[in-house]
Amino acid sequence: MKYVSTRGSAPVLEFEDVMLAGLARDGGLYVPESWPRFSTEDINSMRDKSYQEIAFEVMHPFVEGTIEPEEFKALIEEAYQGFEHRAVAPLVQMDSNLWLLELFHGPTLAFKDFAMQILGLLMDRALIKRGERATIVGATSGDTGGAAIEAFRGREQIDIFILHPAGRVSDVQRRQMTTAKEENVFNIALEGTFDDCQAMVKGLFNDHDFRDGNKLTGVNSINWARIMAQVVYYFSSAVALGSPDRPLSYAVPTGNFGDVFAGYVASKMGLPIERLIVATNQNDILVRTLESGLYKPDGVTATYSPSMDIQVSSNFERLLFEMTGRDAGRVSQLMDDLKDTGAFQLSENELKPMHALFEGVRVDEETTFARIQTENTVNQYMIDPHSAIALEAAAQHDEKTVASPPVVALATAHPAKFPDVVTKATERDVPQPARLKAQLHSEERVVQLANDYGVVANYIASHTRAGESG
């Protein structure tokens, strides 16, 4: 499998190099040169398989030629052995036409674990094989940072620097990052928003001298390996609910567009997906773009669902590449327009294929709070605010659609990660998983830095070991 950049001028690479590169050198994002395709018979054959077996079937085409099948199977088994539910990603029926896909049974209680656990193993394997070290630099709006640190802490070949917006993640999310004691872990609380953190990381990667000198690699959802691993739970849930004999729709709470793009990839691989419902909070740039074609970031509003408090959705570029017929020149023009004018406008021809699969639903704070209350009262089910947004978007879709196929809402985090709002809504204490309790009382290790490129770059360069010999 070969990979190309969405902007067309970066080298064509194989999987391992794409994984270690993260962001393409032309500023674009890597995608497969072509999409592997499963037949109806292929999908049918997944029905009696475990999550790990389905993961191998779905991901193997993307790494073929890089990792031997038996070794890849062993890595997958290791990646998911720490998940607390036997099914890894279990389904819960909420009503006759609505299901919830629980993606919070991993070590940091969020869906990011599905990709990060396998990415940590794959990256460590590649660096050991090459005798190299690397510096991971990532931005988080909440869950990515904790999942990345959990996957990479203590790894000898890697130092990891995670930027989060100071004061804009939940206490639990922060502590899942800052209580790591390993010396290769560095937490940076950046003075600004998540978009500022993301812009800083992109700036570091686009400074090629700094990038090469410190051997930067990224584990945010710009890294193709993250998307690849998230495709799996679309297949596992679909076959459990009767696919490919019937289509399904998915409601995905999203800010950075990576999780919902994984659903698009699943559809390109042959999974019969009727609709992908892009569920956002008040930071609704994705909904506004789907409605009007105008992509124009606005100010970020702090909400109950901080992981979605985003206005620059980096993975949307991958969808633009697809919707423009893989026209890298057009994607580059759109990205230049965004940089130069703060916005870009899609044509009707570019919007039309988006509307064939995607729809957007924005959910405000009051409605999010009410959905948490409703699920607690009606279903005796406690949900976090991100999952509440997915359920609300699914319900709104079902109400306006005649004879809608079943809808699967993605539950992306455990309610214990957001105890304040969940307790307020349900008037109940949120049960704390055992693995979380110790983190809430451990000493924190974090440095607060100004939103200044030189300050952040100097901090990273002075603490990474990547300049040393492997």
C-alpha positions as CSV (number, residue, x, y, z in Angstrom):
1,M,0.0,0.0,0.0
2,K,1.3,3.4,-1.0
3,Y,0.2,6.7,0.5
4,V,-0.1,10.2,-1.1
5,S,-0.5,13.7,0.4
6,T,-3.7,15.6,0.1
7,R,-1.6,18.5,-1.3
8,G,0.2,16.5,-3.9
9,S,3.8,17.6,-3.6
10,A,5.1,15.4,-0.7
11,P,6.9,12.1,-1.5
12,V,4.7,9.0,-1.9
13,L,5.4,6.8,1.1
14,E,4.7,3.3,2.5
15,F,2.9,2.7,5.7
16,E,5.7,2.8,8.2
17,D,7.2,6.0,6.8
18,V,3.7,7.6,6.8
19,M,3.2,6.6,10.4
20,L,6.5,8.0,11.5
21,A,6.1,11.2,9.5
22,G,2.6,12.1,10.8
23,L,2.1,15.3,8.8
24,A,3.2,15.3,5.1
25,R,6.2,17.6,4.3
26,D,4.0,19.8,2.1
27,G,1.6,20.4,5.0
28,G,-1.0,17.9,3.7
29,L,-2.3,14.7,5.3
30,Y,-1.5,11.2,4.0
31,V,-4.2,9.0,2.6
32,P,-4.0,5.6,0.8
33,E,-3.3,5.8,-2.9
34,S,-6.5,3.7,-3.4
35,W,-9.1,2.2,-1.1
36,P,-9.2,-1.5,-0.4
37,R,-12.6,-3.0,-1.0
38,F,-14.4,-5.8,0.7
39,S,-17.1,-7.8,-1.0
40,T,-20.4,-8.7,0.6
41,E,-19.0,-12.2,1.2
42,D,-15.9,-10.7,2.9
43,I,-18.1,-8.7,5.3
44,N,-20.4,-11.6,6.0
45,S,-17.4,-13.6,7.0
46,M,-16.6,-11.2,9.8
47,R,-19.9,-12.0,11.7
48,D,-18.5,-14.8,13.9
49,K,-15.1,-13.2,14.5
50,S,-13.8,-11.4,17.6
51,Y,-13.0,-7.7,17.6
52,Q,-9.3,-8.6,17.3
53,E,-9.9,-10.8,14.3
54,I,-12.0,-8.1,12.6
55,A,-9.3,-5.6,13.4
56,F,-6.8,-7.7,11.5
57,E,-9.0,-8.1,8.5
58,V,-9.8,-4.4,8.3
59,M,-6.3,-3.0,8.9
60,H,-4.1,-5.6,7.2
61,P,-4.6,-4.1,3.7
62,F,-3.2,-0.8,4.9
63,V,0.0,-2.4,6.3
64,E,0.5,-5.2,3.8
65,G,4.1,-5.5,2.7
66,T,5.3,-3.7,5.9
67,I,4.5,-6.2,8.7
68,E,4.2,-9.9,8.4
69,P,0.6,-11.1,9.1
70,E,1.4,-13.2,12.2
71,E,3.4,-10.4,13.8
72,F,0.6,-8.0,13.1
73,K,-2.0,-10.3,14.7
74,A,0.2,-10.5,17.8
75,L,0.4,-6.7,18.0
76,I,-3.4,-6.4,17.7
77,E,-3.9,-9.0,20.5
78,E,-1.5,-7.0,22.8
79,A,-3.1,-3.7,21.9
80,Y,-6.5,-4.7,23.1
81,Q,-5.7,-7.0,26.0
82,G,-6.0,-4.1,28.4
83,F,-9.6,-3.3,27.5
84,E,-12.0,-4.2,30.3
85,H,-14.9,-5.5,28.3
86,R,-14.6,-8.8,26.5
87,A,-16.3,-7.5,23.4
88,V,-13.8,-4.5,23.4
89,A,-16.5,-2.2,21.7
90,P,-19.9,-3.5,23.0
91,L,-23.3,-2.3,21.7
92,V,-26.2,-1.3,24.0
93,Q,-29.7,-1.0,22.7
94,M,-31.3,2.3,23.7
95,D,-34.6,2.0,21.9
96,S,-36.1,0.0,18.9
97,N,-34.0,1.8,16.3
98,L,-31.1,3.3,18.3
99,W,-27.9,1.7,19.6
100,L,-25.0,3.0,21.5
101,L,-21.5,1.8,20.7
102,E,-19.4,1.9,23.9
103,L,-15.9,3.0,23.1
104,F,-14.7,3.8,26.6
105,H,-13.5,0.5,27.9
106,G,-9.8,1.1,27.2
107,P,-7.1,2.2,29.7
108,T,-8.0,6.0,29.5
109,L,-11.8,5.5,29.2
110,A,-12.1,7.2,25.8
111,F,-12.3,6.1,22.2
112,K,-8.8,7.4,21.5
113,D,-7.4,4.2,23.1
114,F,-8.6,2.1,20.1
115,A,-6.1,3.8,17.9
116,M,-3.4,4.9,20.3
117,Q,-2.7,1.5,21.8
118,I,-1.9,-0.1,18.5
119,L,-0.1,3.0,17.3
120,G,2.2,2.9,20.3
121,L,3.2,-0.7,19.5
122,L,3.6,-0.1,15.8
123,M,5.7,3.0,16.3
124,D,7.9,1.4,18.9
125,R,8.5,-1.6,16.7
126,A,9.5,0.6,13.7
127,L,12.0,2.7,15.8
128,I,13.6,-0.3,17.4
129,K,14.0,-1.9,14.0
130,R,15.6,1.3,12.7
131,G,17.7,2.0,15.7
132,E,16.2,5.5,16.0
133,R,14.6,7.8,18.5
134,A,11.7,10.1,17.9
135,T,10.0,13.1,19.5
136,I,6.2,12.9,19.6
137,V,4.6,16.3,19.6
138,G,0.8,16.5,19.8
139,A,-2.1,18.8,20.7
140,T,-5.2,17.7,22.7
141,S,-8.6,19.0,23.4
142,G,-8.9,16.5,26.2
143,D,-8.7,12.8,25.4
144,T,-6.0,12.4,22.8
145,G,-3.3,13.5,25.2
146,G,-4.2,11.0,27.9
147,A,-4.5,8.1,25.5
148,A,-1.1,9.0,23.8
149,I,0.7,9.3,27.1
150,E,-0.7,6.0,28.3
151,A,0.4,4.3,25.0
152,F,3.9,5.8,24.9
153,R,5.0,6.4,28.6
154,G,8.2,4.7,29.5
155,R,9.2,3.8,25.9
156,E,12.9,4.1,25.6
157,Q,13.0,5.3,21.9
158,I,10.4,8.0,22.3
159,D,9.9,11.3,24.2
160,I,6.4,12.7,24.1
161,F,5.3,16.3,24.4
162,I,1.5,17.0,24.7
163,L,0.1,20.5,24.5
164,H,-3.3,21.1,26.0
165,P,-5.2,24.5,26.4
166,A,-4.6,25.7,29.9
167,G,-7.8,25.6,31.9
168,R,-9.9,24.3,29.0
169,V,-9.9,20.5,29.7
170,S,-11.7,18.7,32.5
171,D,-9.8,18.0,35.7
172,V,-10.0,14.3,35.0
173,Q,-8.7,14.7,31.5
174,R,-5.8,16.9,32.7
175,R,-4.8,14.5,35.5
176,Q,-4.8,11.5,33.1
177,M,-2.0,13.3,31.4
178,T,-0.1,15.2,34.1
179,T,0.2,12.3,36.7
180,A,2.4,10.2,34.4
181,K,5.7,9.8,36.3
182,E,7.8,8.5,33.4
183,E,10.7,10.8,32.4
184,N,9.9,10.6,28.7
185,V,6.6,12.4,29.3
186,F,6.2,16.2,29.1
187,N,2.9,18.0,29.5
188,I,2.6,21.6,28.3
189,A,-0.4,23.7,29.3
190,L,-0.5,26.3,26.5
191,E,-2.0,29.7,27.2
192,G,-4.8,29.7,24.6
193,T,-7.4,27.4,23.0
194,F,-7.1,24.0,21.4
195,D,-6.9,25.6,18.0
196,D,-3.9,27.5,19.3
197,C,-2.3,24.2,20.4
198,Q,-3.1,22.6,17.0
199,A,-1.6,25.6,15.1
200,M,1.5,25.4,17.3
201,V,2.0,21.7,16.5
202,K,1.5,22.3,12.8
203,G,4.0,25.2,12.9
204,L,6.6,22.9,14.5
205,F,6.1,20.3,11.8
206,N,6.2,22.8,9.0
207,D,9.5,24.2,10.3
208,H,11.5,21.5,8.5
209,D,14.9,22.3,10.2
210,F,13.3,21.9,13.6
211,R,11.3,18.9,12.6
212,D,14.3,17.1,11.2
213,G,16.7,18.2,13.9
214,N,14.4,16.9,16.6
215,K,13.0,13.9,14.7
216,L,9.4,15.0,15.2
217,T,6.5,12.6,14.7
218,G,2.8,13.1,15.4
219,V,0.1,10.9,17.0
220,N,-2.8,13.3,16.6
221,S,-5.5,12.2,14.2
222,I,-3.5,13.7,11.4
223,N,-1.5,10.4,11.6
224,W,-3.1,8.0,9.2
225,A,-2.5,5.0,11.6
226,R,-5.1,6.6,13.9
227,I,-7.8,6.7,11.3
228,M,-7.0,3.2,10.2
229,A,-7.6,1.7,13.6
230,Q,-10.8,3.6,14.1
231,V,-12.3,2.1,11.0
232,V,-12.5,-1.2,12.8
233,Y,-15.3,-0.5,15.2
234,Y,-17.6,0.6,12.3
235,F,-17.2,-2.9,10.9
236,S,-17.5,-4.7,14.2
237,S,-20.7,-2.9,15.1
238,A,-22.2,-3.2,11.7
239,V,-21.8,-6.9,11.4
240,A,-23.2,-7.4,14.9
241,L,-26.3,-5.6,13.7
242,G,-26.8,-7.5,10.5
243,S,-24.6,-5.9,8.0
244,P,-24.1,-6.2,5.1
245,D,-27.7,-7.3,4.7
246,R,-29.0,-4.0,6.0
247,P,-27.5,-0.5,6.0
248,L,-26.8,1.5,9.2
249,S,-26.4,5.1,10.0
250,Y,-23.9,6.5,12.6
251,A,-24.1,9.5,14.8
252,V,-20.5,10.7,15.6
253,P,-19.7,13.4,18.1
254,T,-16.7,15.2,16.5
255,G,-14.6,18.3,16.4
256,N,-11.5,17.3,14.5
257,F,-13.4,15.1,12.0
258,G,-11.1,12.1,12.5
259,D,-13.6,9.7,14.0
260,V,-16.3,10.5,11.4
261,F,-13.8,10.3,8.6
262,A,-13.1,6.7,9.7
263,G,-16.7,6.0,9.0
264,Y,-16.3,7.4,5.5
265,V,-13.3,5.1,5.0
266,A,-15.5,2.2,6.1
267,S,-18.1,3.1,3.5
268,K,-15.4,3.3,0.8
269,M,-14.2,-0.2,1.9
270,G,-17.7,-1.6,1.2
271,L,-19.6,-1.2,4.4
272,P,-23.2,-0.1,3.6
273,I,-23.6,3.1,5.6
274,E,-26.7,5.1,4.9
275,R,-25.8,8.3,6.7
276,L,-22.9,9.7,8.7
277,I,-24.4,12.2,11.2
278,V,-21.8,14.8,12.1
279,A,-22.8,15.8,15.7
280,T,-21.3,19.0,17.1
281,N,-21.7,21.2,20.1
282,Q,-22.0,25.0,19.8
283,N,-18.6,25.1,18.0
284,D,-20.4,24.1,14.9
285,I,-18.0,24.9,12.0
286,L,-18.6,21.4,10.5
287,V,-22.4,21.8,10.5
288,R,-22.2,25.3,9.0
289,T,-19.8,24.1,6.3
290,L,-22.2,21.2,5.4
291,E,-25.1,23.7,5.2
292,S,-23.5,26.5,3.2
293,G,-20.1,25.3,1.9
294,L,-18.4,28.2,3.7
295,Y,-15.7,27.0,6.0
296,K,-15.0,30.0,8.3
297,P,-13.6,29.4,11.8
298,D,-15.2,31.5,14.5
299,G,-14.3,32.0,18.1
300,V,-14.2,28.9,20.3
301,T,-16.8,28.7,23.0
302,A,-16.1,26.6,26.1
303,T,-18.8,23.9,26.6
304,Y,-19.7,20.8,28.6
305,S,-18.0,18.8,25.8
306,P,-14.5,20.2,25.7
307,S,-13.0,17.6,23.4
308,M,-15.2,19.2,20.7
309,D,-14.4,22.8,21.4
310,I,-12.6,23.1,18.0
311,Q,-12.9,25.4,15.1
312,V,-10.1,24.1,12.8
313,S,-11.0,20.5,12.0
314,S,-7.7,19.2,10.6
315,N,-9.1,15.9,9.2
316,F,-11.7,17.7,7.1
317,E,-8.8,18.2,4.6
318,R,-8.9,14.4,3.9
319,L,-12.6,14.7,3.0
320,L,-11.9,17.7,0.8
321,F,-9.4,15.6,-1.1
322,E,-12.0,13.0,-1.7
323,M,-14.9,15.4,-2.5
324,T,-12.8,17.3,-5.1
325,G,-12.0,14.1,-6.9
326,R,-8.6,13.8,-5.3
327,D,-7.6,17.2,-6.8
328,A,-4.5,18.1,-4.7
329,G,-4.2,21.4,-6.5
330,R,-7.7,22.4,-5.4
331,V,-7.1,21.3,-1.8
332,S,-3.9,23.3,-1.7
333,Q,-5.9,26.4,-3.0
334,L,-8.5,25.9,-0.3
335,M,-5.9,25.6,2.4
336,D,-4.1,28.7,1.1
337,D,-7.5,30.6,1.1
338,L,-8.0,29.6,4.7
339,K,-4.5,30.8,5.7
340,D,-4.7,34.0,3.7
341,T,-8.3,35.1,4.3
342,G,-9.5,33.0,7.2
343,A,-12.1,31.1,5.2
344,F,-12.8,29.1,2.0
345,Q,-15.9,28.4,0.0
346,L,-16.8,25.1,-1.5
347,S,-18.6,24.8,-4.8
348,E,-22.0,23.1,-5.3
349,N,-20.3,20.3,-7.1
350,E,-18.0,19.8,-4.1
351,L,-20.9,19.9,-1.6
352,K,-23.2,17.6,-3.5
353,P,-21.2,14.3,-2.8
354,M,-20.9,15.4,0.9
355,H,-24.7,15.7,1.2
356,A,-25.1,12.2,-0.3
357,L,-23.5,10.7,2.9
358,F,-23.1,13.3,5.6
359,E,-25.6,15.5,7.5
360,G,-24.8,17.9,10.4
361,V,-26.6,18.3,13.7
362,R,-25.6,21.0,16.2
363,V,-26.6,20.4,19.9
364,D,-26.5,23.3,22.3
365,E,-25.7,23.2,26.0
366,E,-29.2,23.1,27.3
367,T,-30.1,20.2,25.0
368,T,-26.9,18.3,25.9
369,F,-27.8,18.6,29.6
370,A,-31.3,17.5,29.0
371,R,-30.2,14.4,27.1
372,I,-28.0,13.4,30.0
373,Q,-31.0,13.7,32.3
374,T,-33.3,11.8,29.9
375,E,-31.0,8.8,29.5
376,N,-30.5,8.6,33.2
377,T,-34.2,8.8,33.9
378,V,-35.6,6.7,31.0
379,N,-32.9,4.2,30.4
380,Q,-31.1,4.3,33.8
381,Y,-28.0,4.9,31.7
382,M,-25.3,7.5,32.6
383,I,-23.6,9.2,29.7
384,D,-20.9,11.8,29.3
385,P,-21.7,15.1,27.4
386,H,-20.0,14.0,24.2
387,S,-22.0,10.8,24.0
388,A,-25.1,12.8,24.9
389,I,-24.6,14.9,21.8
390,A,-24.3,11.8,19.6
391,L,-27.6,10.4,21.1
392,E,-29.4,13.7,20.6
393,A,-28.2,14.0,17.0
394,A,-29.3,10.4,16.4
395,A,-32.7,11.1,17.8
396,Q,-33.2,14.2,15.8
397,H,-32.2,12.3,12.6
398,D,-34.6,9.5,13.4
399,E,-37.5,11.9,14.0
400,K,-37.2,13.5,10.6
401,T,-36.4,10.4,8.5
402,V,-39.1,8.0,7.3
403,A,-38.2,4.3,7.7
404,S,-34.7,5.2,8.9
405,P,-32.3,2.3,9.1
406,P,-30.9,1.6,12.6
407,V,-28.7,4.4,14.0
408,V,-25.6,3.7,16.0
409,A,-24.5,6.6,18.3
410,L,-20.8,6.6,19.3
411,A,-20.2,6.8,23.1
412,T,-16.7,8.3,23.0
413,A,-16.0,8.7,26.7
414,H,-16.8,7.3,30.1
415,P,-19.0,9.6,32.2
416,A,-16.4,9.6,35.0
417,K,-14.2,11.8,32.8
418,F,-16.8,14.6,33.1
419,P,-18.1,14.1,36.7
420,D,-19.2,17.7,37.3
421,V,-21.8,18.1,34.5
422,V,-22.9,14.4,34.8
423,T,-23.5,14.6,38.5
424,K,-25.3,18.0,38.2
425,A,-27.6,16.5,35.5
426,T,-28.3,13.2,37.1
427,E,-28.1,14.2,40.8
428,R,-26.0,11.0,41.3
429,D,-22.4,10.4,42.0
430,V,-20.5,9.1,39.0
431,P,-18.9,5.7,39.6
432,Q,-15.1,5.9,39.3
433,P,-13.4,3.0,37.6
434,A,-10.5,1.7,39.7
435,R,-7.9,2.8,37.2
436,L,-9.0,6.4,37.5
437,K,-9.0,6.7,41.3
438,A,-5.3,6.7,41.8
439,Q,-4.7,9.4,39.1
440,L,-7.1,11.8,40.8
441,H,-4.8,11.9,43.9
442,S,-1.4,11.7,42.3
443,E,1.1,14.6,42.0
444,E,1.0,16.4,38.7
445,R,3.9,17.2,36.3
446,V,3.1,20.1,33.9
447,V,4.6,23.3,32.7
448,Q,2.6,26.3,31.5
449,L,4.0,28.1,28.5
450,A,3.0,31.2,26.6
451,N,1.5,30.8,23.1
452,D,4.8,31.7,21.5
453,Y,6.5,29.6,18.9
454,G,10.1,30.3,20.2
455,V,9.2,29.5,23.8
456,V,7.6,26.1,22.9
457,A,10.2,25.1,20.4
458,N,13.1,25.9,22.8
459,Y,11.4,23.9,25.5
460,I,11.0,20.8,23.3
461,A,14.5,21.0,21.9
462,S,16.1,21.3,25.3
463,H,14.3,18.3,26.7
464,T,14.1,15.7,23.9
465,R,16.7,12.9,23.5
466,A,16.1,12.6,19.8
467,G,19.4,14.2,18.9
468,E,21.3,11.4,20.7
469,S,22.3,8.2,18.9
470,G,19.7,5.5,18.9
